Amino acid sequence: MQKYVKKTVAVSLCVGLMAPTLVACTKSSSGDSKTEKVLRIATSMGYGGDSEYFRQQFTELFEFANPNIKLEFISTSDDRYMYGGRPDPKEKPKDPMDKLKEVMTGDSPPDVVMVGYDQLPELISNNMLKQLDQDIAKDKFDTSDIVPAVIEGIKKAGDGKIYALAPTFYSSALIYNKKLFDEAGVPYPTDKMTWDQMFDLARRLAKGEGENRKYGFSFSTHNMGDDIYYATNMYTAPLDLKTFDDKGEKMTVDSDQWEKVWKMMLQLKTEKILPEPIDFSKRRNPGPNEDYNPFMDDDFISGRVAMSVISYYQIGQYTNVMKNAANIKGLTPFDWDVVTLPVHQEAPEYGGNISLDGLMGINAKAQNAEDAWKFIKFINSEEWAKLKGSSSHNLVSRQKYIKPKEGAEINIKAFTTLLPAPSRDYKIYREKPGLYEVERLGSQKFQQVAQNKLQVRDALKQWQTEGDAMLQKIKENPNAQFDSMMQGG
């Protein structure tokens, strides 16, 4: 409790010290700071006006600097079932995008809308967002320092134009255990190496048997066991490898490329390059001669895996763990660093695990477009990034203020170098929810191959044939239901 109070006081002091700068920044761009005005913000992604995280992260500083602007929040999420309520089977769930569009074109439309990156292209193509390039040019708002992964991803969604900005983003990198590399005499991984090169390093590092086995690579720091099928999305995303065509009417998995991916993943499993499932009951109930520590289930911290994909928000935790390793029984500290995620030779600039946070644009029907731009400009400013850079759960989009957490000396650019992989078209999944069952069928076929019940290409052919039948049923009835057990489960 005492730590929390100290932290709160420190944050409040920090805000207080920074506030004059922020106030000056915003007042200088407005000719009227006394007339009370209303700015309406519509939030998706489960955030409502009472969301403490949303207000602390995005609006409190603006409200402090602009006391004459009253913020009103509109949530476009359906939270009726958040606490365990069950939907009426007769009631068709409302499409989140339809709800958002309904709110944006209603009688009291929001001025600012917070959206997911996958929603951006549809809103742009429907002319529902105001283009920001003119405001950016007029105010000489500098975007040159915004991380390429952020600004280029936004421009890509807008066919080269800017319709929204994101002050923070989520990213992953490849973390590696220097100690294991040094002991094996293997060179460290490097930025933008290919997946094949990384897998070759992983093979050279894997050794030992049973509980003493050291694995070369994992798609997650936390043990995933046999669930490597869905982890392959990170690998395939930059290749834009699709399960079915853009209309969701024809399967595309009976191909040499899909066969190559499955064979490679299964080979890694066979060679025990990827971690095998942990006996969690034993881990959480260690024997009398075993030391328990809270990171026993973490493949990387425990030293079982030489390389792993890691999210930025884990960096601070890992840094603290190593600093305090002497106080954690059974944990041996080691040096580590990060490089970019591996890339494909066909797509050397793209990573598979980057997403934008706080992506906001101005409603084309905004009644207060001037303050809407003022707000977006404010939370994407250098001043805002300077304050949030050391406290944000995610990375701030301004490169100048991206620094390693807790003073860690790491290759921080590993999180900012690659561009986002092509975004999946979630609109089609909303229109045809049965498509998730088609994806699940692929997981079942993959498991059958892993259990030596099917050959790879035979499994893909079956997925293609059975999937085509499912797609036809979905075409006839978008809300078609499937019994997973009948699909080979």
C-alpha positions in Angstrom: 0.0 0.0 0.0 2.8 2.3 0.9 4.5 1.7 -2.5 1.2 2.5 -4.3 0.9 5.8 -2.4 4.5 6.7 -3.2 4.0 5.8 -6.8 0.7 7.8 -7.0 2.4 10.9 -5.4 5.3 10.6 -7.8 3.0 10.4 -10.9 0.9 13.3 -9.6 4.1 15.3 -9.1 5.3 14.4 -12.6 1.9 15.4 -14.1 2.0 18.7 -12.1 5.5 19.6 -13.3 4.6 18.7 -16.9 1.2 20.4 -16.9 2.3 24.0 -17.5 4.1 22.9 -20.7 1.1 20.9 -21.9 -1.2 23.8 -21.0 0.9 26.2 -22.9 1.1 23.9 -25.9 -2.7 23.5 -26.2 -3.6 27.1 -25.4 -1.3 28.5 -28.0 -3.3 26.8 -30.7 -6.7 28.1 -29.6 -8.1 31.6 -29.7 -10.8 30.9 -27.1 -9.9 29.2 -23.8 -12.9 30.3 -21.7 -16.0 29.3 -23.6 -17.2 26.0 -22.4 -17.4 23.4 -25.2 -18.3 19.7 -25.4 -16.1 17.1 -27.1 -17.7 13.7 -27.6 -15.5 10.6 -27.8 -16.7 7.2 -29.0 -14.6 4.4 -27.7 -14.5 0.8 -29.0 -12.2 -2.0 -27.8 -14.3 -2.4 -24.6 -13.4 1.1 -23.2 -16.2 3.2 -21.8 -16.2 6.7 -20.2 -15.9 5.1 -16.8 -12.8 3.1 -17.9 -10.0 4.2 -15.5 -7.3 3.0 -17.9 -8.7 4.9 -20.8 -9.0 8.1 -19.0 -5.6 7.9 -17.3 -4.0 6.8 -20.6 -5.6 9.2 -23.0 -7.8 12.0 -21.6 -6.8 13.1 -18.1 -3.9 15.3 -19.2 -6.1 16.9 -22.0 -8.9 17.6 -19.5 -6.4 19.2 -17.1 -4.9 21.4 -19.8 -8.3 22.3 -21.3 -10.8 22.9 -18.4 -13.2 24.6 -20.7 -13.7 21.4 -22.8 -16.1 18.9 -21.3 -15.6 15.4 -22.5 -18.5 13.0 -23.1 -17.9 9.4 -23.7 -19.9 6.9 -25.8 -19.1 3.2 -25.7 -19.8 1.2 -28.8 -19.1 -2.1 -27.1 -21.9 -4.5 -26.1 -21.1 -5.2 -22.5 -24.4 -6.8 -21.5 -22.6 -10.2 -21.2 -19.4 -9.0 -19.6 -20.3 -10.5 -16.2 -21.5 -13.9 -17.3 -24.9 -13.0 -18.8 -25.9 -15.3 -21.7 -27.2 -13.9 -25.0 -30.7 -14.7 -26.3 -30.1 -17.4 -28.9 -33.0 -15.9 -30.9 -31.3 -12.5 -30.9 -28.7 -11.9 -33.6 -25.6 -10.3 -32.1 -25.1 -6.7 -33.2 -22.0 -6.3 -35.4 -19.6 -4.0 -33.5 -18.9 -2.2 -36.8 -22.6 -1.6 -37.4 -22.9 -0.3 -33.9 -20.0 2.1 -34.4 -21.4 3.3 -37.8 -24.8 3.8 -36.2 -23.3 6.0 -33.4 -21.2 7.9 -35.9 -24.2 8.9 -38.0 -26.7 9.3 -35.2 -28.4 12.5 -34.0 -25.6 13.4 -31.6 -22.5 12.0 -33.4 -19.2 11.7 -31.6 -16.4 14.0 -32.7 -13.5 11.6 -32.0 -13.7 7.9 -32.6 -11.3 5.3 -31.2 -11.1 2.3 -33.5 -9.2 -0.9 -34.1 -6.6 -1.0 -36.9 -8.7 -3.6 -38.7 -11.7 -1.3 -38.7 -9.8 1.6 -40.2 -10.0 0.7 -44.0 -13.7 0.1 -43.9 -14.4 3.5 -42.2 -12.1 5.2 -44.7 -13.7 3.5 -47.7 -17.2 4.6 -46.5 -16.0 8.2 -46.1 -16.7 8.2 -42.4 -13.5 9.7 -41.2 -12.0 13.1 -41.9 -8.6 13.2 -43.6 -6.0 14.7 -41.3 -3.3 15.6 -43.8 -4.6 19.2 -44.2 -4.7 19.8 -40.5 -1.2 18.3 -40.1 0.1 20.6 -42.8 -1.7 23.7 -41.6 -0.4 23.4 -38.0 3.0 22.1 -39.1 2.4 19.1 -36.9 5.7 17.1 -37.2 5.1 13.4 -38.0 8.7 12.7 -39.0 9.6 11.3 -35.6 6.7 8.9 -35.5 7.8 5.2 -35.6 7.6 3.9 -39.2 5.7 0.9 -38.0 3.0 3.3 -36.8 2.8 6.0 -39.4 3.4 3.7 -42.4 0.8 1.3 -41.2 -1.7 4.1 -40.9 -0.9 5.4 -44.3 -1.2 1.9 -45.8 -4.8 1.7 -44.5 -5.6 5.1 -46.0 -4.0 4.5 -49.4 -1.1 6.9 -48.5 -3.2 9.4 -46.6 -3.6 9.8 -42.8 -7.1 9.4 -41.3 -6.1 8.6 -37.7 -3.2 8.7 -35.4 -2.1 6.4 -32.6 0.0 7.7 -29.6 1.1 4.2 -28.5 1.6 0.8 -30.0 2.2 -2.8 -29.0 5.1 -4.7 -30.3 7.2 -7.8 -29.9 10.8 -8.8 -30.4 13.0 -11.9 -30.1 14.7 -12.2 -26.7 17.8 -14.4 -26.3 19.8 -15.9 -23.5 23.4 -14.8 -23.9 24.6 -17.5 -21.5 23.2 -20.4 -23.5 24.7 -19.0 -26.7 28.1 -18.5 -25.1 28.1 -22.0 -23.6 27.3 -23.5 -27.0 29.7 -21.3 -28.9 26.9 -20.1 -31.2 26.8 -16.5 -32.5 24.0 -14.2 -31.2 21.0 -13.6 -33.4 20.8 -10.4 -35.3 18.2 -7.9 -36.4 16.1 -8.9 -39.4 17.6 -12.3 -39.8 15.4 -14.7 -41.7 13.2 -17.3 -39.9 15.3 -20.1 -41.5 18.5 -18.5 -40.1 16.9 -18.3 -36.6 15.7 -21.9 -36.8 19.3 -23.0 -37.7 20.6 -21.2 -34.6 17.8 -22.9 -32.5 18.9 -26.3 -33.7 22.5 -25.6 -32.6 21.3 -24.7 -29.1 18.9 -27.5 -28.5 20.4 -30.3 -26.3 19.8 -32.6 -23.4 17.0 -34.9 -22.4 13.9 -34.9 -20.2 13.6 -32.1 -17.7 17.2 -31.0 -18.4 16.4 -30.4 -22.1 17.4 -26.9 -23.5 15.2 -25.8 -26.3 16.2 -23.5 -29.1 13.1 -21.4 -29.6 9.6 -20.7 -28.5 6.7 -18.6 -29.9 6.0 -17.5 -26.3 7.9 -17.1 -23.1 5.1 -19.0 -21.3 4.9 -22.7 -22.1 2.4 -23.4 -24.9 2.7 -27.2 -24.9 1.3 -28.7 -28.1 -0.5 -25.5 -29.1 1.8 -24.5 -31.9 -0.8 -24.4 -34.7 -2.1 -21.0 -33.7 1.4 -19.8 -32.9 2.2 -20.2 -36.6 0.0 -17.2 -37.4 2.9 -15.0 -36.3 5.1 -16.8 -38.9 2.5 -16.7 -41.7 1.1 -13.2 -41.2 3.9 -11.3 -43.1 3.4 -13.8 -46.0 -0.3 -12.9 -46.1 -1.0 -16.7 -46.3 -4.7 -17.1 -46.4 -7.0 -20.0 -45.4 -9.7 -19.0 -47.9 -10.3 -16.4 -50.6 -11.4 -12.8 -49.9 -15.1 -13.7 -50.2 -14.8 -16.6 -47.9 -16.2 -19.0 -50.6 -13.2 -21.1 -51.6 -10.4 -22.8 -49.5 -6.8 -22.0 -50.4 -4.9 -24.5 -48.1 -4.2 -27.3 -50.6 -1.0 -25.6 -51.7 2.8 -26.1 -51.7 3.3 -23.1 -49.5 0.9 -24.4 -46.8 2.5 -27.8 -47.0 6.0 -26.2 -46.5 4.8 -24.3 -43.4 3.2 -27.3 -41.8 6.1 -29.6 -42.5 8.5 -27.0 -41.0 6.5 -26.6 -37.8 6.1 -30.3 -37.4 9.8 -30.9 -38.0 10.7 -28.4 -35.2 8.4 -30.3 -32.9 9.8 -33.7 -33.9 13.4 -32.4 -33.4 12.3 -31.0 -30.0 13.5 -27.5 -31.0 10.2 -26.1 -29.5 9.4 -26.7 -25.8 7.4 -29.7 -24.9 4.4 -29.5 -22.5 5.3 -28.9 -18.8 3.8 -31.1 -16.1 2.2 -28.1 -14.4 1.0 -30.1 -11.5 4.6 -30.9 -10.7 5.7 -27.4 -11.3 3.2 -25.9 -8.9 3.7 -28.7 -6.3 7.4 -29.1 -6.2 8.9 -32.0 -4.3 10.7 -31.6 -0.9 14.1 -31.1 -2.5 12.9 -28.6 -5.2 12.8 -24.8 -4.9 9.7 -23.1 -6.0 9.7 -19.7 -7.8 6.9 -17.9 -9.5 8.7 -18.1 -12.9 9.0 -21.9 -13.1 6.4 -21.9 -15.9 8.3 -19.3 -17.9 10.3 -21.1 -20.5 12.8 -18.2 -21.0 13.4 -17.0 -17.4 13.8 -20.6 -16.2 16.6 -21.1 -18.8 14.8 -23.8 -20.7 14.6 -21.8 -24.0 17.4 -20.0 -25.7 15.2 -17.6 -27.8 11.6 -16.6 -27.5 9.2 -14.0 -28.8 8.6 -11.4 -26.1 6.1 -8.5 -25.8 7.5 -5.1 -24.9 5.4 -4.9 -21.7 7.4 -7.9 -20.3 10.7 -6.1 -20.6 10.3 -4.2 -17.3 9.3 -7.4 -15.5 12.3 -9.3 -16.9 14.7 -6.6 -16.0 13.4 -6.5 -12.4 13.5 -10.3 -12.1 17.2 -10.4 -13.1 18.0 -7.6 -10.6 16.4 -9.5 -7.8 17.4 -13.0 -8.9 19.4 -13.4 -5.7 16.2 -13.3 -3.7 14.3 -15.8 -5.8 15.1 -19.4 -4.9 16.0 -21.7 -7.8 16.5 -18.8 -10.3 19.9 -18.2 -11.8 20.4 -14.8 -13.4 21.8 -14.4 -16.9 22.4 -11.7 -19.5 19.9 -11.2 -22.3 19.1 -8.9 -25.1 16.6 -8.5 -27.9 16.6 -8.3 -31.7 13.8 -7.9 -34.2 11.4 -10.7 -34.9 12.8 -12.9 -37.8 11.6 -11.9 -41.3 10.8 -13.7 -44.5 13.1 -13.2 -47.5 10.0 -12.4 -49.6 8.9 -9.7 -47.0 12.1 -8.4 -45.3 10.5 -5.3 -43.8 7.4 -6.8 -42.1 7.0 -8.3 -38.7 4.1 -10.4 -37.5 3.1 -8.9 -34.1 2.6 -5.2 -34.1 -0.7 -3.4 -33.2 -1.7 0.2 -32.6 -3.2 1.4 -29.4 -5.3 4.5 -29.0 -5.9 4.8 -32.7 -8.3 7.8 -33.1 -9.7 9.7 -35.9 -12.3 12.5 -36.5 -15.8 11.6 -37.4 -16.7 13.0 -40.8 -19.9 14.2 -39.2 -18.2 15.7 -36.1 -20.0 18.8 -34.7 -16.8 20.0 -33.0 -14.0 19.0 -35.5 -11.7 21.8 -34.3 -11.4 20.5 -30.8 -11.4 16.9 -32.0 -8.2 17.7 -33.9 -6.9 19.6 -30.9 -7.3 16.5 -28.8 -5.8 14.1 -31.3 -2.9 16.5 -31.9 -2.4 16.8 -28.1 -2.2 13.0 -27.3 0.1 12.5 -30.3 2.4 15.4 -29.5 6.0 15.3 -28.4 5.1 16.8 -25.0 2.6 13.9 -24.3 5.1 11.3 -25.5 7.8 12.8 -23.2 5.6 12.4 -20.2 4.1 9.0 -21.1 7.3 7.5 -22.5 8.5 6.3 -19.1 5.1 5.2 -17.8 3.2 3.8 -20.8 2.4 0.1 -20.7 3.0 0.1 -24.4 5.5 2.0 -26.5 4.9 5.6 -27.4 4.9 6.4 -31.1 7.5 9.1 -30.9 10.9 7.5 -31.4 12.7 10.2 -29.5 11.0 9.1 -26.2 11.3 5.4 -26.6 13.7 4.3 -24.0 14.3 0.9 -22.3 12.4 0.4 -19.1 14.1 0.3 -15.7 17.3 1.5 -17.3 17.9 -1.8 -19.1 20.6 -1.6 -21.7 18.9 -3.4 -24.6 18.5 -3.0 -28.3 15.2 -1.1 -28.0 15.0 -0.5 -31.8 14.1 -4.2 -32.1 10.6 -3.2 -31.2 10.3 -0.3 -33.7 12.1 -1.4 -36.8 9.6 -3.7 -38.6 6.4 -2.6 -40.3 3.1 -4.2 -39.3 2.2 -7.4 -41.2 -0.9 -7.2 -43.4 -4.0 -7.0 -41.2 -6.6 -9.8 -41.4 -10.0 -8.7 -42.8 -12.1 -9.2 -39.7 -15.2 -7.8 -41.4 -15.8 -11.1 -43.2 -15.5 -13.0 -39.8 -18.2 -10.7 -38.4 -20.4 -11.3 -41.4 -19.8 -15.0 -41.3 -18.9 -16.2 -37.8 -18.9 -19.8 -39.0 -15.5 -19.1 -40.6 -13.9 -19.5 -37.1 -15.0 -23.1 -37.2 -13.3 -23.5 -40.6 -10.1 -22.3 -38.9 -10.6 -24.6 -36.0 -10.9 -27.5 -38.5 -7.4 -26.7 -39.6 -6.1 -27.0 -36.0 -7.8 -30.5 -35.7 -6.2 -31.7 -39.0 -2.8 -30.3 -37.8 -3.1 -32.3 -34.5 -3.9 -35.5 -36.5 -0.7 -35.1 -38.5 1.2 -34.4 -35.2 -0.2 -37.7 -33.9 0.9 -39.6 -37.1 -2.7 -40.2 -38.1 -2.4 -38.3 -41.4 0.3 -37.1 -43.8 0.7 -33.4 -44.2 -0.6 -33.0 -47.8 -3.5 -35.5 -47.1 -4.5 -33.4 -44.1 -4.5 -30.2 -46.1 -6.5 -31.8 -48.9 -9.1 -33.0 -46.3 -9.2 -29.5 -44.8 -9.6 -28.0 -48.3 -12.5 -30.4 -49.2 -14.3 -30.3 -45.8 -13.7 -26.6 -45.6 -15.2 -26.0 -49.0 -18.3 -27.8 -47.9 -18.5 -25.7 -44.7 -18.0 -22.5 -46.8 -20.8 -23.5 -49.1 -23.1 -24.0 -46.1 -22.0 -20.6 -44.7 -22.7 -19.0 -48.1 -26.3 -20.3 -47.9 -26.6 -19.3 -44.2 -24.0 -16.9 -42.8 -25.0 -17.9 -39.3 -24.6 -21.6 -39.9 -23.6 -23.7 -36.9 -21.2 -26.6 -37.0 -20.6 -29.5 -34.6 -16.8 -29.4 -34.1 -16.8 -33.1 -33.1 -18.1 -33.9 -36.6 -15.2 -32.1 -38.2 -12.6 -34.6 -37.2 -12.3 -33.4 -33.5 
